[in-house]
Amino acid sequence: MKVERNKSLKAFNTFGIDAYASEFISITSVEDLQVILSKNSDVFVLGGGSNMLLTKNINQLTLHVALKGIEILKETEKHVYIKSQAGEDWHKFVLWCIENNYGGLENLSLIPGNVGTSPIQNIGAYGVEIKDTFVELEAIEIETGKPKTFTYEMCEFGYRNSVFKNELKGKYIITSVTFKLTKENHKLNYSYGAIQSELEKRKITEPTIKDISDVVIEIRNSKLPNPKEIGNSGSFFKNPVISKDAFLKLQENYPNIPSYKVSETEIKVPAGWLIEQCGFKGKRYGDAGVHTKQALVLVNYDNATGTEIHNLAKEILKTVKNTFDISLDIEVNVI
Ligand code: EPU
């Protein structure tokens, strides 16, 4: 295990923020992880770095989870149980599943990050969330170094949420995740408007999981910035859920406001739309900006600091609150 000192984290966070870790270790085995934690439990854990904004240097031992490996645990006639180690790249894992004709994750193609961090915010896109195929995960308790298996119920999944963002925040390091995928009769989900219209454009009437993945990749590429080109963390804010009464009032002034019904009394409104209405879409302040094609995504054009991006986020929060009386929640972990 090599300890690196004063290590730049620029290549380890998709925002491309040039913050430094005083000490840095790449973890390639669970045993190594347990040895380290037995000596020092004051650690900062770095997965794919795709859902964090670093606003300061890290003066703790930084553990980069680089555990690799994909394994088929068991197969039935219709299903396969696949365990992926936490450090596998999410999109590569999804593509591997598609190549092997294992269905269930295709709508989640091209989401940045690692497998191990996917359950923390229950990643989701185009009508699918990882909770839909999740079986269990293995994690190491930071305080004790002890392994623990978390079932579906124990993870308390919600919209962009889980127990690991709440009571257990900072308490465990996820080391592997197991999914149950289909081998046949895949349950395709292409109800999302953009997927449907892209399939129609391609004249595909009976899509395969590969078709869905291709279409999702096309849609994401057309709307969302590629973190390898422009630093970003995907959606910076969550879509707010407001009361039906508040929504009906808003609709009087903004008849075109998009919405999704959550329940009889609650409506979800796209934060991207609210932010665009406030005039932020495509705005740039130095190297910090709001993406030109999706106002929900904040970007680092080159050398923005985490604080500059955070200040822009605060400005957006204030303006949306003043304009719509809606308090947005930041989805990204601000460090
Ligand atoms: N919209 C605007 N202006 C914008 C952005 C969006 O008016 O700048 C409107 C769109 O026209 C559309 C609606 O908002 O009517 C929804 O937009 P979109 O389909 O792009 O989805 P979203 O609600 O903005 C969510 C997820 C994305 C996910 C997409 C597709 C959240 C916080 N974000 O975005 O997730 O890819 O749905 O399922 O739930 C991520 O988490 O990093 C992420 C990209």
Boltz pocket constraint, residues with backbone or C-beta under 6 A from the ligand:
constraints:
  - pocket:
      binder: B
      contacts: [[A, 124], [A, 125], [A, 126], [A, 127], [A, 223], [A, 224], [A, 233], [A, 234], [A, 235], [A, 236], [A, 237], [A, 238], [A, 239], [A, 258], [A, 270], [A, 271], [A, 272], [A, 273], [A, 274], [A, 276], [A, 281], [A, 293], [A, 294], [A, 295], [A, 296], [A, 331]]
      max_distance: 6.0
